[in-house]
Amino acid sequence: MLADAAQAYLDLPADDRLETRLPKVLKRHAETVAKAKGETLSEYVVKILAERVADEIGSTQEWRLTATEQAALLQVLAAPAPSTAALQAATRRAEKLFGT
């Protein structure tokens, strides 16, 4: 399953082209793998590209936030995590294991 960040790329419209040259054997093998997964070569390549970019984009970019954006980010980071059923269950499990 794709990470949310990678899926976000795939949910965008495909509104640009990429032309590239690659070794014939690599293309042939990629087509074989894509076909085995029930995907076209394009779908396969775009999915892999989205996964890699989602994983690596944070280490290659610098955020430039306005003062308003910085304040909003700090508020989000300072706010307690929303209480979900999974969080409550994990808390109960931790309390059983380690005490309160």
N, C-alpha and C positions, 0 to 999 in steps of 0.2 A: 504494500500500500504506500502511496506517495505521502510525503510530508505535506502539511497544509501549504507551506510556502511554495513548494514545487507545483502543487495542484493549482494554486492561484495563477501561475504562469499559463497553465494549460487551459484555464477558464477564459483567458483573454482571446479576442479575435485574432486569427492568423492574418495579419495585415501587412506583412513584409516578407521578402524572399531572401534566401541565403543560397548562394551558389558556391560550391567547393569542389575541389578535386581530391580524390583519395585513391589509395591503392585498390586495384580491381578485386583482389582477394578479400580485402577488408569489407568492401561493399557486398560481395557475394556472401560472406559469412554473416554480416549484419542482416541481410535479407533472410537468410536461413533462420536466424534467431527470431527476427520479427515475425516471420510466418508461423513459427512454432508457438509464438505467444498470441497469435491471432491478430497481429497488428500489421499495418503497412510499414514499409521502411521509414517513411516520413514520420509516422506516429511514434515509432520506436526511437528514432534519433531525437525528435523534439522532447519526448519524455525523459530520456537520459540527460539531455542538455538542461532541461528544467531542474532535474534533481541536482546536478552538479552545481549549477548557478545558485540555486537556493542554499546549498551547503556552503558555498565559498564566497558569496557576495559580501557577507559581513566582514570578512577579513581583508577585503580589497577596497572598501570604501570608507570614507570619513563622513559622518553625519554633520551637516551644517544646519543647526536649528536656530530659529529666531528666538528672542527672549520669551515670547508667548508660547512657542512650541516647547522650549526647555521647561517652562513652568508646567505645562500640561503633562509632559513626560514624567517630571518629578512627582506630580500628583498621582499619576497612574502607578508609579513604582512604590510610592509610599502607602497607597491604599491596601488594606488587607485583601488577601485572595478571596474571591467569591466562594461562599460555602456551597459545595455541591454534594450530592449523595456519595460520590467516590471519595471526596475529601473527608467527609464525616466518617465513612467506613474505615478509611486509613487511620484516622485519628483514634477511633475506638480500638483498632487493632494495635496501634502503637502504645496506647495506654494499657492494654492488657499485657503486652510484652514488657514494657519498660516502666509502667506506673505513670501517674500523672505528674 
